[in-house]
Amino acid sequence: MSKVQLSGVSKVFERGSSRTVALEDSSFTVRTGETVCLVGPSGCGKTTILNLIAGFTPASTGSVQVDDLVVTGPSSERAVVFQADAVFPWLTVAKNVAFGPSAQGKSRDEQEERTNRFLTLVGLSDFKDAFPKELSGGMKKRVDLARAYASEPKVLLLDEPFGALDVFTKEAMWLAFQKVAEAEPKTVIFVTHDIEEAIFLGDRVVVMTPRPARVREIIDVPFGANRSIELRDTPAFQALRVQITLLLREGRIE
């Protein structure tokens, strides 16, 4: 696991005479082993932050560091799970999950051990020989999650991974993610539009302003581990949801 730190980071995209400031003077730290969820208006720069941490694009100003080392490019120590399914349709579920360990040169025994471990954790042991076309949308996301963890990254970056799922499948994925995260702790940065998802999964929630994005507020989530779906119905959970909703409404362009 690793610590992630953004210090005074800005990102400007330039194309010809067009100049877009996506992120402006933003700073926050993700502690080792912590899950931090990013919420903010659509287009405010949340995905840009993930891309900066992943090393897909450089910061215009400021620095992005993992374990006090400046990020200069992609690394196998930082895995990304996107909203779109990223499973390889020509590979079975087991071979999809084993892809990372195989590319890393792990022995067949190690590949099999990690594949079986994470397929069990995400509840897909009985589908190891199935192909993606035989799976539901939620099952494909479980494969994405298992594959990311099987590669043994120190940092896991998730860009609205459950955004396209229906509410009941999404709730099942929250519980699946919680189970895997407890068994194999990682430093996690999770982008979402869903305020309840951010509260349910996060140790802290970073609330962003409209573009150019800045950190408006960082909120501690006080609910501990092993959260149940019923937590959503409690007054404390709903009070936190209202607090974050009001923060997001501030400064919104009508």
N, C-alpha and C positions, 0 to 999 in steps of 0.2 A: 504494500500500500504506500501511497505517496501523498505529500502535501502539494496543493496547487495554489498559486498566488498570482493574481493580476494586480499590477501596480501602475496606476495612472494610464491605463490603456485606452488608446483611441484607434479607430480604424476608418480610413477614408478610401472610398472606391472612386477611381477616376477613369472615365472613358471619353476620349476626345475632350470636348469642352465641358462635359458633364462631370460634376463633382458631388458625391453623396457621402455625408458623414453618418456612418452607421452606428458608431460607438464613440463616446466622448468621455475622456478622463475618468474611466471606471476602475475601481479597485475593490477587491474582496479576496478573502482567503478561504479555501476549502481544506479543513483539517484532515489529517490522515485517518482514513476509515470512515469518513463522514459522507452522508448523502445530502447534497444541496440541490434543491430544485429552483430553477429559474422560471419566473412568470413575468409577463409583460404584454403590452398591446402587440397585435400582429404587425410584423415588419420592424420591430423595435431593435433587433440586433441580437436576439437570444442565440440563434443558430450561428451568427458570426462569432460569438464568444466561444461556442464549441469548436468551430473551425480554427480559431486561434490556439486553443488549448491542444487540439489534435495536431497542430502544425501544418494544416492544409493551406493556411494563408498567414503572412507575417503581420504583426501590429505596425501601425503607422507611427505611433509614439507609445512610450511606456514599455513595460516588459511583462511577459508571461513566463512564469517559472514553475517547474515541477521539481520538488526536492532541491530548491535553490539553484537549479540549473536552468538557464534560459532555453525555452523551446525554439529550436531552429528548423524543425521539420517533423514529418511523421515518425512515429516510433511504435514498435510492437508492444511497448509498455502502456500505450494508450489505445484502447479499443473503442470503436464507435458503433452504435446501433441506431439505424435510421428508422423513420416512420414507414417507408416503403419496405416490403419484404426483400431481404437480401439473400434468401436461400438459393442455392444452385439447383435448378430444376432437374438436371441430369444426374444428380447424386442422391443417394438415399439419405434419410435423416441421420443415421449414424455417420456416414461419410461426410455430410455437411459439418457435423460437430467436430469430427476428427481433422477437418481441413487445416485448422490453425496449428495444432500440435504436429501434424505431418509436415507442414511447411517449415516448422521450427526444428525439424530433424529429430523429433522424439522417437523413441523406439516403438515398435508395434504394441508392446505391452503397455507402455505409457499412454499411447494414443487410445487404446481400448479402455484403460482404467479411467482416464479423464472423460471419455465419451460416455461410458456407462454411468459414471458418477453424476454427470450433469443431466443426462437424460432422465435419470431417476429423480433428481431434484425438481425438474420441471414437469414431471409426470408423463414422459413420453417413452418409457422403456418398452412398451408394447408396440411402438410404432417405429422402432429403430431401422427396420428394413423397408419401410414405406418410402414412396417418393413424394415430393412436395405437392404434386397435383392431387394426391389423395388426402391432403390435410385441409382443415379449416383455416380461416385467417388467424384465429387465436393460436392454433397449434403451430403455424408458421412462425409467429412471434416467439413462441417458446423455443423453437429451433434457433432463431436468431440469438436469443438470450443465452441458451446453452452453448452455442458456438463462441460467443464473445467471452464467456467465462472460461471455456476450455482452453483458450489461448493464453491464459494466465497473465492478463494485463495488470498493471498496478493501478491504473485509472480507467474507469469506464464512463464513456460519454454517450448519453442517450438523447436523441433528438425526436421528441414526441413519438416514442415507439409504439404507444397504444392508442394514438389519436384516431385511427381509422376503425377502431373496434366498437361494437355496440356496448351499452353500459354494463350488461351482465358479464360479457367476455372480458371487458376492461377490469371489472372488479376481481375476476378470477386471476387476471395477469398481475394485479397488485399483490395478491396473496402469493402467487408463484415467485414474483420478484423478491418479496420479503423473505421467503423461505430460502432462496438461493443466496441472497445477501447475508443472511444470518449464518449459513453454512460456510460461505467463502467471502469474508468481508473484503470490500474494495473501497477505494475512494471514488465516489460517484457524483457526476454532475448531470442533472436530469432536466431537460427543457420540456415544458408542457404549457398548454393553454388552459388546462383543467385545474382550477384552484383546489378542488377537493383532492385531486390526485397528488398535487404538490404537498398538501398538508398530510395526507395519509402516508406518503412514502418518504418525505423529507425529515431530516434532523433540523434543517433550517430552510427558510424560503427567501430567496433574493428577489425582491420586487423591482422591476426595471421601469423607467419612464418611457414615454413615446420617443421615437427617433428625433434627434440623435440620442441614443440610449445612454442613460446614466443609472447608477444604483440609487433607487429612491429610498429603500429601507431593507434591512435584513432582519427577519423575524425568526426567533427560536420556536420550534415546535416541541411542546412539553409532554408528548404522549408516550415516550419510551418505545421499547421494542415489542414485537408480537402483537401488532394492532389487528383488531377484528373489524370486519365491515360495519358492525354495529356502532363502532366509534363515531361514524359519520352522523349518527342521530343524537349525539350528546350535545348539551348546550355549549360546552367548552370548544368543541370542534366547530360548531356553527358560528360561534362568536369570532373565532379565528378566520373563518371563511369571510364573514362580513368585513372584518378589519382589512383583509387583503383586497377585497372587492372595492372598498372605498379608496384605498391607496391607488388602485389601478384607474379609478375614475378621475382622480386628480390630474389636471393638466390635459385631459382628453380633448381632442379637437372635435367639436360637434359639427 
